């Protein structure tokens, strides 16, 4: 039991470190002013991974919420059109990477 807790804790710490560097890299490389949407996407990423255990309704609701926040901020002119497009592309790229990761973990794709 302690080993399982330790492995889960280690996984969370490593994913948190990678998320921090990913957000810093995206902020510098794409010159995005606000990282609010990237942080929302990271939360959505965690719930998407947990979707295997919790079901599809949670993922659909959080996806709808993510796009609702993006569109409402675009209409309020908080973000520009370019930032809207970049954040939507980040969403689809992130979800595809998670799907491929889940397929690799479950063994449906050949291992590298």
BELLIN-V353725 format. One record per residue. N is the residue number from 1. PHI is phi in degrees with one decimal (* if undefined). OMEGA is omega in whole degrees, 0 to 359 (NA if undefined). NEAR is the number of other C-alpha atoms within 10 Angstrom. Layout:
# BELLIN-V353725
N,PHI,OMEGA,NEAR / N,PHI,OMEGA,NEAR
This chain:
# BELLIN-V353725
1,*,179,6 / 2,-66.3,178,7 / 3,-65.5,179,8 / 4,-63.1,178,9 / 5,-61.8,179,10 / 6,-63.6,179,11 / 7,-66.5,178,12 / 8,-64.9,179,12 / 9,-63.6,178,12 / 10,-63.2,178,12 / 11,-61.9,180,12 / 12,-65.7,179,12 / 13,-66.6,180,12 / 14,-64.7,179,12 / 15,-66.6,176,13 / 16,-65.3,178,13 / 17,-65.2,178,11 / 18,-62.6,179,12 / 19,-64.0,178,15 / 20,-59.8,180,12 / 21,-67.6,178,12 / 22,-64.4,179,13 / 23,-65.1,179,15 / 24,-64.3,179,12 / 25,-64.1,180,12 / 26,-64.0,181,14 / 27,-64.0,181,15 / 28,-76.8,187,11 / 29,-70.0,183,9 / 30,-97.1,179,10 / 31,53.8,179,10 / 32,-89.1,182,15 / 33,-73.7,185,10 / 34,-111.5,177,12 / 35,-100.2,181,14 / 36,-58.5,184,11 / 37,-73.8,177,19 / 38,-67.4,177,19 / 39,-66.1,175,14 / 40,-62.0,179,16 / 41,-66.1,177,22 / 42,-65.1,177,17 / 43,-64.1,178,13 / 44,-63.2,179,21 / 45,-62.6,178,20 / 46,-63.4,180,13 / 47,-69.5,177,17 / 48,-66.3,177,23 / 49,-65.6,178,16 / 50,-77.9,181,14 / 51,-59.6,178,15 / 52,-57.3,184,10 / 53,-96.5,188,9 / 54,-100.8,179,12 / 55,108.6,187,12 / 56,-83.1,185,12 / 57,-61.3,180,10 / 58,-62.5,180,15 / 59,-64.2,180,19 / 60,-63.6,180,13 / 61,-65.0,180,10 / 62,-70.2,175,18 / 63,-64.2,177,18 / 64,-60.6,179,12 / 65,-63.5,179,14 / 66,-60.6,180,18 / 67,-69.1,177,16 / 68,-63.8,178,12 / 69,-64.8,179,15 / 70,-61.0,183,20 / 71,-69.0,180,15 / 72,-66.8,177,12 / 73,-69.0,176,14 / 74,-68.0,179,15 / 75,-68.0,177,12 / 76,-80.5,180,9 / 77,64.1,174,10 / 78,-78.5,177,13 / 79,-119.5,180,17 / 80,-87.9,180,12 / 81,-64.0,180,12 / 82,-63.6,178,10 / 83,-65.3,177,19 / 84,-61.7,180,17 / 85,-65.4,180,12 / 86,-62.2,181,12 / 87,-68.1,176,19 / 88,-68.0,177,17 / 89,-64.4,176,12 / 90,-60.2,180,16 / 91,-60.4,183,21 / 92,-66.2,177,11 / 93,-64.3,181,12 / 94,-63.9,180,15 / 95,-65.8,178,17 / 96,-63.6,178,12 / 97,-64.4,178,12 / 98,-67.4,179,16 / 99,-61.4,178,14 / 100,-64.5,177,13 / 101,-64.4,179,14 / 102,-63.2,178,15 / 103,-64.4,176,14 / 104,-65.9,180,14 / 105,-65.9,181,11 / 106,-79.3,173,9 / 107,87.5,180,10 / 108,-85.5,175,10 / 109,-109.7,177,12 / 110,-66.0,181,7 / 111,-75.9,183,8 / 112,-90.4,NA,4
